[in-house]
Amino acid sequence: MGTFVIEGGHQLSGEIQPQGAKNEALQIISAVLLTPEPVTISNIPNIVDVNKLIDLLQSMGVKVERLAPDTYKFQADDVNMDYLTSEEFKKKGSSLRGSIMIMGPLLTRFGRGFIPRPGGDKIGRRRLDTHFIGFQNLGAQFDFDPKESFYRAHADKLKGAYMLLDEASVTGTANIVMAASMAEGTTTIYNAACEPYLQQLCKMINSMGGNITGLGSNKLIIEGVDYLGGCDHRCLPDMIEIGSFIGMAAMTQSEITIKDVAYDELGVIPSVFKKLGINLERRGNDIYIPSQEVYEIESFIDGSIMTISDAPWPGFTPDLLSIVLVTATQAKGSVLIHQKMFESRLFFTDKLIDMGAQIILCDPHRATVIGLERKQALRGVTMTSPDIRAGVSLLIAALSAEGTSTIHNIGQIDRGYQYIEQRLKNLGAQIERQ
């Protein structure tokens, strides 16, 4: 899966452009299955997970044309539904968690959908009940074969329904929205996810001729239409990458400008990093981070220790808690990191402890970080990336550490970050891929 060798302790400088949003791209690319007409999507990141989904669609018979490095034209006018029961489909679909989102479009357009149990990060249980309960509410029949780990759903015609989701699942909401977009009648989804990327999906479907209202709220109303057409769509920049670069700048005492961040779509992300004492400045649609020797974690008004936790949007995204945690290791002060949504995401802290970080792992969901205030640098070690976000957190730690670090299994990082070593080299990082 590849290895990074990083010589740490170097200050970085310059400008860096965030890639297109991974989590949006997986939804948007799945949505091309809603129409037989051409759909052009730009600002698609060149990363493993997205490329796997594009390859899966091609194998299903979707015509794919690469118009530019980040722009593709898709046309799903000859989808091979028989392929969905093949062994090759089971193998490809099971290697990518995002493959679950092809099921909603297939179900509403073709009346049936199949998907093997999808793969992805090993960060704890990530149940799929929300997806399938939503399909059942729309009138689909659902079947799961535990021997094959294969899901099947079918319906002669989906019918709109009212549903209250038991969790504000982003992919679950996206899948149900796509299924409801051509269902008969009105669908109301309460406790819907309302992330900017979900809003982008709804905007795309509306531009295809759909009728979705309530964008940005937790109550979506979808008036089903008979047909959806083609469209052009551009993905937002990746907010997780933007947050990663903020943490990297602070840890390496670097002066960095993050370009074209779609600042108004970042929600609380800038303010959470400011709670760590990081100076950042909005300059138009860019974020400027000055070189900062010391950054001090705020405390609550009553003087109690700062707690940073994840929550459904507009709360703080769980994908950035790993970045916040590693950034806090060199801050002045202490912070409690509370990972509510996934119970295995904090286990990578043992690697940071090996590097000299002062972290108390309280339980699978909570870790207390006692900042070193740069009085003691992290030290380079050999480690293995367990998932995308932990992998980048370890990469940030290695960039700030004294000595040389080796990170194995960097295929996990490649799943979510495009050309990462080259872009970091452009800032002055000493990093090599082996």
C-alpha positions as CSV (number, residue, x, y, z in Angstrom):
1,M,0.0,0.0,0.0
2,G,3.0,2.3,-0.1
3,T,5.1,4.3,2.4
4,F,5.9,7.9,3.2
5,V,9.2,8.9,4.6
6,I,9.1,12.3,6.2
7,E,11.9,14.5,7.5
8,G,10.2,16.6,10.1
9,G,10.9,19.9,11.7
10,H,10.7,22.1,8.6
11,Q,8.6,25.3,8.4
12,L,6.4,25.4,5.3
13,S,5.3,28.4,3.3
14,G,3.2,29.3,0.3
15,E,-0.2,28.8,-1.2
16,I,-2.2,25.5,-1.4
17,Q,-5.4,24.8,-3.3
18,P,-7.9,22.4,-1.7
19,Q,-9.2,19.6,-3.9
20,G,-12.8,19.0,-4.7
21,A,-14.9,17.6,-1.9
22,K,-14.6,13.8,-1.6
23,N,-17.9,13.3,0.2
24,E,-19.8,15.5,-2.2
25,A,-18.2,13.8,-5.3
26,L,-19.4,10.3,-4.1
27,Q,-23.0,11.5,-3.9
28,I,-23.0,13.6,-7.1
29,I,-21.4,10.9,-9.2
30,S,-23.9,8.4,-7.9
31,A,-26.7,10.8,-9.0
32,V,-25.7,10.5,-12.7
33,L,-27.7,7.2,-12.6
34,L,-30.9,9.2,-12.3
35,T,-31.0,10.3,-15.9
36,P,-30.1,8.9,-19.4
37,E,-28.9,12.4,-20.4
38,P,-25.3,13.6,-20.2
39,V,-24.1,15.1,-16.8
40,T,-20.9,17.0,-16.6
41,I,-19.2,17.4,-13.2
42,S,-16.2,19.5,-12.5
43,N,-13.8,19.9,-9.5
44,I,-13.8,16.1,-9.0
45,P,-10.8,15.0,-6.8
46,N,-8.4,12.5,-8.2
47,I,-8.4,10.1,-5.3
48,V,-8.8,6.4,-4.8
49,D,-12.4,6.3,-3.5
50,V,-13.8,8.5,-6.2
51,N,-11.9,6.7,-9.0
52,K,-13.2,3.4,-7.7
53,L,-16.8,4.7,-8.0
54,I,-16.2,6.0,-11.5
55,D,-14.7,2.6,-12.5
56,L,-17.7,0.9,-11.0
57,L,-20.1,3.0,-13.0
58,Q,-18.1,2.3,-16.2
59,S,-18.4,-1.4,-15.5
60,M,-22.2,-0.9,-15.2
61,G,-22.3,0.5,-18.7
62,V,-22.2,4.2,-17.9
63,K,-20.3,6.2,-20.6
64,V,-17.5,8.2,-19.0
65,E,-15.4,10.8,-20.7
66,R,-12.7,12.8,-19.0
67,L,-12.8,16.3,-20.3
68,A,-10.1,17.8,-18.1
69,P,-8.0,16.5,-15.1
70,D,-10.9,17.4,-12.7
71,T,-13.9,17.3,-15.1
72,Y,-15.9,14.3,-16.4
73,K,-19.0,13.8,-18.5
74,F,-21.2,10.8,-17.6
75,Q,-24.1,9.3,-19.5
76,A,-26.1,6.5,-18.0
77,D,-28.3,5.7,-21.0
78,D,-27.4,2.0,-21.3
79,V,-27.0,0.7,-17.7
80,N,-26.4,-3.1,-17.6
81,M,-28.6,-4.2,-14.7
82,D,-27.5,-7.8,-15.1
83,Y,-24.0,-6.8,-14.1
84,L,-25.3,-6.0,-10.6
85,T,-25.6,-9.7,-9.8
86,S,-22.1,-10.6,-11.1
87,E,-19.2,-11.6,-8.9
88,E,-17.1,-8.7,-10.3
89,F,-19.7,-6.2,-9.1
90,K,-19.8,-7.8,-5.7
91,K,-16.0,-7.5,-5.5
92,K,-15.8,-3.9,-6.7
93,G,-18.8,-2.7,-4.7
94,S,-17.6,-4.2,-1.5
95,S,-14.3,-2.3,-1.7
96,L,-15.9,1.1,-1.4
97,R,-18.3,2.4,1.2
98,G,-19.6,5.1,-1.1
99,S,-21.0,2.4,-3.4
100,I,-24.1,2.2,-1.2
101,M,-25.3,5.5,-2.8
102,I,-25.9,3.9,-6.2
103,M,-28.8,2.0,-4.7
104,G,-31.3,4.9,-4.4
105,P,-30.9,6.1,-8.0
106,L,-31.2,2.6,-9.4
107,L,-34.2,1.8,-7.3
108,T,-36.2,4.9,-8.4
109,R,-35.2,4.7,-12.1
110,F,-35.1,1.0,-12.7
111,G,-37.2,-0.4,-9.9
112,R,-34.4,-2.5,-8.4
113,G,-31.1,-2.0,-6.8
114,F,-28.3,-4.3,-5.6
115,I,-25.2,-3.7,-3.5
116,P,-22.7,-5.9,-1.6
117,R,-21.9,-4.9,2.0
118,P,-19.7,-1.9,1.3
119,G,-16.2,-1.4,2.7
120,G,-14.4,1.8,3.8
121,D,-12.7,3.0,7.0
122,K,-12.4,0.7,10.0
123,I,-13.5,3.4,12.5
124,G,-16.3,1.5,14.2
125,R,-19.8,0.4,13.4
126,R,-21.4,2.4,10.5
127,R,-24.8,0.9,10.1
128,L,-26.9,1.1,7.0
129,D,-30.3,0.8,8.5
130,T,-31.2,4.4,7.7
131,H,-30.8,3.8,4.0
132,F,-33.0,0.7,3.9
133,I,-35.7,1.9,6.3
134,G,-36.0,4.9,4.1
135,F,-36.4,2.7,1.0
136,Q,-39.0,0.6,2.8
137,N,-40.9,3.8,3.7
138,L,-41.0,4.6,0.0
139,G,-42.6,1.2,-0.7
140,A,-39.5,-0.9,-1.6
141,Q,-39.2,-4.5,-0.7
142,F,-35.8,-5.2,1.0
143,D,-33.8,-8.4,1.3
144,F,-30.4,-9.1,2.8
145,D,-28.5,-12.4,2.2
146,P,-26.1,-12.8,5.2
147,K,-24.3,-15.6,3.5
148,E,-23.4,-13.4,0.5
149,S,-23.4,-10.1,2.5
150,F,-25.6,-8.8,-0.4
151,Y,-28.4,-6.3,-0.3
152,R,-31.4,-6.3,-2.7
153,A,-34.3,-4.0,-3.0
154,H,-37.1,-3.7,-5.6
155,A,-40.3,-1.8,-6.2
156,D,-42.7,-1.4,-9.1
157,K,-43.1,2.2,-8.3
158,L,-41.8,4.1,-5.2
159,K,-44.4,6.3,-3.5
160,G,-43.8,9.4,-1.5
161,A,-44.0,9.2,2.3
162,Y,-43.4,11.0,5.5
163,M,-40.4,9.7,7.5
164,L,-38.5,10.8,10.6
165,L,-35.0,9.5,10.4
166,D,-33.6,8.0,13.6
167,E,-30.2,9.5,12.8
168,A,-29.2,12.4,10.6
169,S,-27.1,10.2,8.3
170,V,-25.5,12.1,5.4
171,T,-25.2,9.2,3.0
172,G,-28.6,7.8,4.2
173,T,-30.3,11.2,3.6
174,A,-28.6,11.4,0.2
175,N,-29.7,7.9,-0.8
176,I,-33.3,8.5,0.2
177,V,-33.4,11.9,-1.5
178,M,-32.2,10.3,-4.8
179,A,-34.8,7.6,-4.4
180,A,-37.6,10.0,-3.6
181,S,-36.7,12.4,-6.5
182,M,-38.8,10.3,-9.0
183,A,-41.2,8.7,-6.5
184,E,-44.9,9.2,-7.0
185,G,-46.1,12.0,-4.7
186,T,-44.5,13.9,-1.9
187,T,-41.8,12.7,0.4
188,T,-41.0,14.6,3.6
189,I,-37.7,13.7,5.4
190,Y,-37.5,15.1,8.9
191,N,-34.2,14.9,10.9
192,A,-32.5,15.0,7.5
193,A,-28.8,15.7,7.2
194,C,-28.2,19.3,6.1
195,E,-24.4,19.4,5.3
196,P,-23.3,21.6,2.4
197,Y,-22.6,18.6,0.3
198,L,-26.1,17.3,0.8
199,Q,-27.4,20.7,-0.2
200,Q,-25.2,20.5,-3.3
201,L,-26.8,17.2,-4.2
202,C,-30.3,18.7,-3.8
203,K,-29.3,21.7,-6.0
204,M,-28.0,19.3,-8.6
205,I,-31.2,17.3,-8.7
206,N,-33.3,20.5,-8.9
207,S,-31.1,21.6,-11.9
208,M,-32.0,18.3,-13.5
209,G,-35.7,19.1,-13.2
210,G,-36.3,17.9,-9.6
211,N,-38.4,19.7,-7.0
212,I,-36.7,19.7,-3.5
213,T,-37.3,22.4,-0.9
214,G,-36.0,22.9,2.6
215,L,-32.3,22.9,1.5
216,G,-30.1,23.7,4.5
217,S,-32.7,22.7,7.0
218,N,-33.3,19.3,8.7
219,K,-36.7,19.0,6.9
220,L,-36.6,18.2,3.2
221,I,-39.7,18.1,1.0
222,I,-39.3,16.2,-2.3
223,E,-42.1,16.4,-4.9
224,G,-41.5,13.4,-7.1
225,V,-41.1,14.1,-10.9
226,D,-41.5,11.7,-13.8
227,Y,-38.2,12.5,-15.4
228,L,-34.8,14.0,-14.6
229,G,-32.5,15.4,-17.3
230,G,-28.8,16.3,-17.7
231,C,-27.0,19.1,-16.0
232,D,-23.6,20.7,-15.3
233,H,-22.4,20.7,-11.7
234,R,-19.3,21.9,-9.8
235,C,-18.2,20.3,-6.5
236,L,-17.3,22.5,-3.5
237,P,-13.7,22.5,-2.2
238,D,-13.1,19.8,0.5
239,M,-13.7,21.2,3.9
240,I,-11.8,18.3,5.5
241,E,-8.7,19.1,3.5
242,I,-9.0,22.8,4.4
243,G,-9.2,21.9,8.1
244,S,-6.2,19.6,7.7
245,F,-4.1,22.3,6.2
246,I,-5.1,24.7,9.1
247,G,-3.8,22.1,11.6
248,M,-0.7,21.5,9.5
249,A,0.2,25.2,9.4
250,A,-0.2,25.5,13.2
251,M,1.8,22.4,14.0
252,T,4.7,23.3,11.7
253,Q,4.8,27.1,12.6
254,S,4.1,27.8,8.9
255,E,2.8,30.8,7.0
256,I,0.2,29.3,4.5
257,T,-2.6,30.7,2.4
258,I,-5.4,28.2,1.6
259,K,-7.0,29.3,-1.7
260,D,-10.6,29.3,-2.8
261,V,-12.1,27.7,0.3
262,A,-15.8,28.6,-0.1
263,Y,-15.5,30.1,3.3
264,D,-19.3,30.6,3.8
265,E,-19.7,26.8,3.5
266,L,-17.2,26.0,6.3
267,G,-19.7,26.4,9.2
268,V,-18.0,26.2,12.6
269,I,-14.7,24.8,11.3
270,P,-12.7,28.1,11.4
271,S,-14.1,29.0,14.9
272,V,-13.2,25.5,16.3
273,F,-9.5,26.0,15.2
274,K,-9.6,29.5,16.7
275,K,-10.6,27.8,20.0
276,L,-7.2,26.1,19.9
277,G,-5.6,29.5,19.7
278,I,-4.8,29.4,16.0
279,N,-4.7,32.7,14.2
280,L,-6.4,32.6,10.9
281,E,-7.7,35.4,8.7
282,R,-10.3,35.4,6.0
283,R,-9.0,37.2,2.9
284,G,-11.8,37.2,0.4
285,N,-12.4,33.5,-0.3
286,D,-9.0,32.5,1.0
287,I,-7.7,31.6,4.5
288,Y,-4.4,33.1,5.6
289,I,-2.6,31.4,8.5
290,P,0.5,33.3,9.8
291,S,3.5,31.6,11.3
292,Q,2.7,31.1,15.0
293,E,5.2,29.9,17.6
294,V,2.6,29.5,20.4
295,Y,-1.1,28.9,20.3
296,E,-3.1,28.6,23.5
297,I,-6.3,26.6,23.9
298,E,-9.2,28.6,25.2
299,S,-11.1,27.5,28.3
300,F,-14.8,27.8,29.0
301,I,-16.1,31.0,30.7
302,D,-16.2,29.2,34.1
303,G,-12.5,28.2,33.6
304,S,-13.2,24.5,32.9
305,I,-11.3,22.6,30.3
306,M,-12.2,23.1,26.7
307,T,-14.2,20.2,25.1
308,I,-14.4,19.8,21.4
309,S,-16.9,17.2,20.1
310,D,-18.4,16.2,16.9
311,A,-22.1,16.5,15.9
312,P,-24.3,16.4,12.8
313,W,-24.1,19.6,10.7
314,P,-24.1,22.5,11.6
315,G,-22.0,20.9,14.4
316,F,-18.3,20.1,14.0
317,T,-17.6,17.3,11.5
318,P,-16.3,14.1,13.0
319,D,-13.8,13.9,10.1
320,L,-11.8,16.7,11.6
321,L,-11.6,15.6,15.2
322,S,-8.4,13.6,14.5
323,I,-6.8,16.8,13.0
324,V,-7.9,18.8,16.0
325,L,-6.4,16.2,18.4
326,V,-3.0,16.1,16.8
327,T,-2.9,19.9,16.5
328,A,-3.6,20.2,20.2
329,T,-0.5,18.1,21.1
330,Q,1.8,21.2,20.6
331,A,-0.7,23.8,22.0
332,K,-0.5,25.5,25.3
333,G,-3.2,24.1,27.6
334,S,-5.4,21.0,27.5
335,V,-8.5,19.9,25.7
336,L,-10.9,17.0,25.9
337,I,-11.7,15.5,22.5
338,H,-15.1,13.7,22.5
339,Q,-15.7,11.5,19.4
340,K,-19.4,10.7,19.8
341,M,-20.2,9.1,16.4
342,F,-17.5,6.4,15.9
343,E,-16.0,4.4,18.7
344,S,-12.7,3.3,17.0
345,R,-11.5,6.6,15.6
346,L,-9.3,7.6,18.5
347,F,-7.3,4.4,18.7
348,F,-4.5,6.0,16.6
349,T,-3.5,8.1,19.6
350,D,-1.1,5.3,20.7
351,K,1.1,6.3,17.7
352,L,1.1,9.9,18.8
353,I,2.0,8.8,22.4
354,D,5.0,6.9,20.9
355,M,6.0,10.2,19.3
356,G,6.0,11.9,22.8
357,A,2.5,13.4,22.8
358,Q,0.8,13.6,26.2
359,I,-2.6,12.1,25.6
360,I,-4.9,10.2,28.0
361,L,-7.3,7.9,26.1
362,C,-10.2,7.9,28.5
363,D,-12.3,5.4,26.6
364,P,-13.1,4.6,22.9
365,H,-14.9,8.0,22.6
366,R,-12.8,10.4,24.6
367,A,-9.2,11.5,24.8
368,T,-7.6,14.3,26.9
369,V,-4.7,16.1,25.3
370,I,-2.2,18.0,27.4
371,G,-0.4,20.4,25.1
372,L,3.4,20.3,25.1
373,E,3.6,24.1,24.2
374,R,6.6,23.2,22.0
375,K,8.8,22.7,25.0
376,Q,9.3,19.2,23.7
377,A,9.0,18.3,20.0
378,L,7.4,15.1,18.8
379,R,10.0,12.6,17.7
380,G,10.0,10.7,14.4
381,V,8.8,7.0,14.6
382,T,7.6,4.3,12.3
383,M,3.8,3.9,12.2
384,T,0.9,2.6,10.1
385,S,-2.1,4.6,8.8
386,P,-5.3,3.0,10.1
387,D,-7.8,5.2,8.1
388,I,-7.9,8.3,6.0
389,R,-8.2,11.0,8.7
390,A,-5.9,9.3,11.2
391,G,-3.4,8.8,8.4
392,V,-3.3,12.6,7.6
393,S,-3.1,13.4,11.3
394,L,-0.1,11.2,11.6
395,L,1.4,12.9,8.5
396,I,0.9,16.3,10.2
397,A,2.6,15.0,13.4
398,A,5.5,13.7,11.3
399,L,5.9,17.0,9.5
400,S,6.3,18.7,12.9
401,A,8.5,16.1,14.5
402,E,12.2,16.0,15.1
403,G,13.9,13.4,12.9
404,T,12.5,11.0,10.3
405,S,9.1,9.3,10.4
406,T,7.9,6.4,8.3
407,I,4.2,6.0,7.6
408,H,3.1,2.7,6.1
409,N,-0.3,1.8,4.5
410,I,-0.5,5.3,2.9
411,G,-3.1,3.9,0.5
412,Q,-5.5,5.0,3.2
413,I,-4.4,8.6,2.8
414,D,-4.6,8.3,-1.0
415,R,-8.3,7.4,-0.6
416,G,-9.0,10.9,0.5
417,Y,-6.2,13.3,-0.5
418,Q,-5.0,13.8,-4.1
419,Y,-1.3,14.3,-5.0
420,I,-0.7,15.0,-1.3
421,E,3.1,14.6,-1.2
422,Q,3.6,16.8,-4.3
423,R,1.4,19.6,-3.0
424,L,3.3,19.4,0.4
425,K,6.6,19.5,-1.4
426,N,5.5,22.7,-3.1
427,L,5.2,24.2,0.4
428,G,8.7,23.0,1.4
429,A,7.9,19.7,3.0
430,Q,10.6,16.9,3.0
431,I,8.5,13.9,2.1
432,E,9.1,11.0,-0.2
433,R,6.9,8.1,-1.4
434,Q,8.4,4.6,-1.5
